[in-house]
């Protein structure tokens, strides 16, 4: 005859196994959701390509029971300062701005973030529409006071910014064409550390979702396997230590947006583009 204690232990073991199964299923769902994949101006991965997972999350997604509650995330010290006073832009435009950049000139962008300064050169010759749009938006103060809303720190290593809404859904109201997708630096479907590229809505199969970049861009702080679907238009020249600091603070799931938000408070206090 099975003792009551042994029966209780067996029931507890079975209950734990069920919880683990639910949590593992939740992790898989969250991985799929948090891929940098087709979404509204998200970094999309090509359908049928290797799955480049973002952060692995722990805990169930059922609510209302103590047994299935996800454990609270561990506290992480915020390495960044307070954002400058101001509110994110709400400006939009009906069409792509007129071309004003000089494709034969060099341009440098400087991002003043709450975590430190990040600078990068921009290639107007290979990505004129992208550089022209970025310079236009920076000049309009569009990036000012906007939060970098996504950090991916597993398998691919990027910080995504450029959305005043901070949700991944923000757009300047227009789209720009894909450019420079055959850049020789994108060898073996890898975006090397230091690359600055545009996010877009490409779903990997439908050509109608091509040429869908807007304002959102991502900064690659470590070599990242990605198909060449995202316009590379810049190279980081300063601030890799800032990106590493942001990455070291980790990320957390944002249930409201489906993003993995950086634990660090990364806000663009301002963005400036200079012709050099």
Secondary structure by P-SEA (a helix, b strand, c coil): cccaaaaaaaaaaaaaaaaaaaaaaaaaaaaaaaccccccccccccccccccccccccccccccccccccccccccccccccccbbbbbcccccccccccccccbbbbbbbbcccbbbbbbbcccccaaaaaaaaaaaaacccccccccccccccbbbbbccccccccccccccccccccccccccccccccccbbbbbccccccccccccccccbbbbbcccccccccccccbbbcccaaaaaaaaaaccccccccccccccccccccbbbbbcc
